[in-house]
Amino acid sequence: MGTQELDGQTLPVAPVLLAELGNSPAKKTVCIYGHYDVQPASKSDGWDTDPFKLVEKDGKLYGRGSTDDKGPIVATLLAIEFMQELKIDIPVNLKASFYYI
């Protein structure tokens, strides 16, 4: 995706997933948006664990950032897949944009 300037640094632009399903002029178009990141990711912001790292505390497992907005993205994709498998017509055109901040 290229690079961006931020606070005097050149940083890579995070990956973006763009998708389209359907292009019928007879159907309305719905845009689905989601991000799959962890905010804030710094321990200095008050967190006591690193993001995306599974940690055991008192016999329980914690995975900070393991689902941040990923659940709705996966649910949307599974719903579309389910409708397609059952040969149910999706009543709208879909455009999707999922990105990592």
C-alpha positions in Angstrom: 0.0 0.0 0.0 3.0 2.3 0.2 4.3 4.5 3.0 3.1 7.5 5.1 4.9 10.3 7.0 4.1 10.4 10.7 5.9 12.5 13.3 8.9 12.8 11.0 9.1 9.1 10.3 8.3 7.2 7.1 6.1 4.2 8.0 4.6 1.5 5.9 0.9 1.7 5.3 -0.9 -1.2 6.9 -2.5 -3.9 4.7 -6.1 -3.3 3.5 -8.5 -6.0 2.3 -11.0 -4.7 -0.2 -13.8 -6.9 -1.5 -16.9 -6.7 -3.7 -19.7 -9.2 -4.1 -22.4 -8.4 -6.7 -22.8 -5.5 -9.1 -26.5 -5.5 -9.9 -27.9 -2.1 -10.7 -31.3 -3.3 -9.4 -29.9 -3.9 -5.9 -28.8 -1.4 -3.3 -25.1 -1.5 -2.3 -24.0 -2.0 1.3 -20.5 -1.1 2.5 -19.1 -3.2 5.3 -16.2 -1.7 7.3 -14.0 -3.2 10.0 -10.6 -2.9 11.5 -8.5 -5.7 13.0 -6.1 -4.1 15.4 -5.5 -3.5 19.1 -5.7 0.0 20.5 -3.8 1.2 22.5 -1.0 -1.4 22.1 1.6 0.1 24.4 2.1 -1.1 28.0 2.9 2.6 28.9 -0.8 3.3 28.2 -1.8 1.2 31.3 -1.8 -2.4 30.0 0.0 -5.1 31.9 0.3 -7.5 29.0 1.5 -7.3 25.4 -1.0 -7.4 22.6 -1.6 -10.7 20.7 0.4 -12.6 23.3 -1.5 -15.3 25.2 -0.9 -14.9 28.9 -1.9 -17.2 31.8 -3.0 -15.6 35.1 -4.5 -17.5 38.0 -5.4 -20.5 35.8 -7.1 -18.3 33.1 -5.9 -17.5 29.6 -5.9 -13.9 28.4 -5.2 -12.8 24.8 -5.4 -9.0 24.6 -6.2 -8.0 21.0 -7.1 -11.6 19.9 -10.7 -10.5 18.9 -10.6 -6.7 18.6 -13.2 -6.3 15.8 -12.2 -9.6 14.3 -15.3 -11.3 15.5 -17.7 -9.1 13.5 -15.5 -9.4 10.4 -15.5 -13.2 10.7 -19.2 -13.3 11.4 -19.9 -11.2 8.3 -17.8 -13.5 6.1 -19.3 -16.6 7.5 -22.9 -15.3 7.0 -22.1 -14.6 3.3 -20.5 -18.1 2.9 -23.6 -19.7 4.6 -26.0 -17.9 2.3 -24.0 -18.9 -0.8 -23.8 -22.6 0.3 -27.6 -22.6 0.8 -28.0 -20.8 -2.6 -29.8 -17.9 -0.9 -29.7 -14.8 -3.0 -27.9 -12.0 -1.2 -30.4 -9.1 -1.6 -27.8 -6.4 -1.9 -24.4 -5.7 -3.5 -21.6 -5.8 -1.0 -18.4 -3.8 -0.8 -16.1 -4.4 2.1 -13.0 -2.7 3.5 -11.1 -4.3 6.4 -7.9 -2.8 7.6 -5.3 -2.8 10.3 -4.7 0.5 12.1 
